[in-house]
Amino acid sequence: MSDPRIGLSVTHRRYVGHNHTHYSGSQVDHSYTMSLLSDAATEVCIRTDSDEGAVVAYDEIDFLAPIYAGDVLEVEAFVVGVGSTSRELGMEARVICREAQRLDETTTKLAPTASYVLEHPLVVARANATVVVANPLPEPPTPWGSQVAEVPDRPPLDAKAGLRDLQETWLRWTRDAREQIEKRAADLRSRAQSAVDHNEE
């Protein structure tokens, strides 16, 4: 009987900021992609076993195209095999948005911030990985997401509660600051008076 966890997939999306640029031409290094794939794998383990798990091996990984700052990257991790504590995952990273100037360098009328959604996502990496779950569930939860038996009801929201808390905090800080200033001023006056009394002697 096939394990119901096989086929479970998780997808993350991330805008690639310019602070991640590593190489010339605003290219991003491959470790950034691997970090995102690991994050998706972590959510897979949370969903299958209520445990973060850890990637222990990349059986195969291929980087097929560069990633640039300004891209919107979509990463997917999906379960292809289940062991007693291990989970075999397939992974894929795709660019789904890219800066317009990078797609068409001959166009000069576009704003430097212009960006396009790609009609066909560009696959930039594929991988097979093994994750190990330290404390696996004895059996998969059914349905997915039912690890938490009951979610408590939220209390009614008081729209003015946050404002009152902010006002109380501000008043407390102001009061504390005033007390410190007055204490410091009294200390300085006391020292000045002591100096005067010492000189008169």
QUIGI-V45948 format. One record per residue. N is the residue number from 1. RES is the residue in one letter. NEAR is the number of other C-alpha atoms within 8 Angstrom. Layout:
N	RES	NEAR
N	RES	NEAR
This chain:
1	M	2
2	S	4
3	D	6
4	P	6
5	R	9
6	I	11
7	G	8
8	L	8
9	S	9
10	V	11
11	T	9
12	H	9
13	R	8
14	R	7
15	Y	8
16	V	11
17	G	9
18	H	8
19	N	5
20	H	9
21	T	13
22	H	8
23	Y	8
24	S	6
25	G	5
26	S	10
27	Q	12
28	V	13
29	D	10
30	H	7
31	S	6
32	Y	9
33	T	9
34	M	8
35	S	8
36	L	10
37	L	14
38	S	9
39	D	8
40	A	14
41	A	15
42	T	11
43	E	10
44	V	14
45	C	13
46	I	11
47	R	10
48	T	12
49	D	12
50	S	10
51	D	12
52	E	9
53	G	11
54	A	9
55	V	11
56	V	8
57	A	7
58	Y	10
59	D	8
60	E	7
61	I	9
62	D	7
63	F	9
64	L	8
65	A	7
66	P	8
67	I	10
68	Y	11
69	A	13
70	G	10
71	D	14
72	V	12
73	L	13
74	E	12
75	V	14
76	E	13
77	A	15
78	F	14
79	V	15
80	V	10
81	G	8
82	V	12
83	G	6
84	S	5
85	T	10
86	S	10
87	R	13
88	E	12
89	L	14
90	G	12
91	M	13
92	E	13
93	A	14
94	R	12
95	V	15
96	I	13
97	C	12
98	R	14
99	E	12
100	A	10
101	Q	12
102	R	7
103	L	7
104	D	7
105	E	7
106	T	5
107	T	7
108	T	5
109	K	4
110	L	8
111	A	5
112	P	5
113	T	5
114	A	9
115	S	9
116	Y	8
117	V	7
118	L	10
119	E	4
120	H	5
121	P	9
122	L	8
123	V	11
124	V	13
125	A	12
126	R	13
127	A	12
128	N	12
129	A	14
130	T	13
131	V	14
132	V	11
133	V	14
134	A	7
135	N	7
136	P	10
137	L	8
138	P	4
139	E	4
140	P	9
141	P	10
142	T	6
143	P	5
144	W	8
145	G	8
146	S	8
147	Q	7
148	V	6
149	A	5
150	E	4
151	V	5
152	P	4
153	D	4
154	R	4
155	P	4
156	P	4
157	L	4
158	D	6
159	A	6
160	K	6
161	A	7
162	G	8
163	L	8
164	R	8
165	D	8
166	L	8
167	Q	8
168	E	8
169	T	8
170	W	8
171	L	8
172	R	8
173	W	8
174	T	8
175	R	8
176	D	8
177	A	8
178	R	8
179	E	8
180	Q	8
181	I	8
182	E	8
183	K	8
184	R	8
185	A	8
186	A	8
187	D	8
188	L	8
189	R	8
190	S	8
191	R	8
192	A	8
193	Q	8
194	S	8
195	A	8
196	V	8
197	D	8
198	H	7
199	N	6
200	E	5
201	E	4
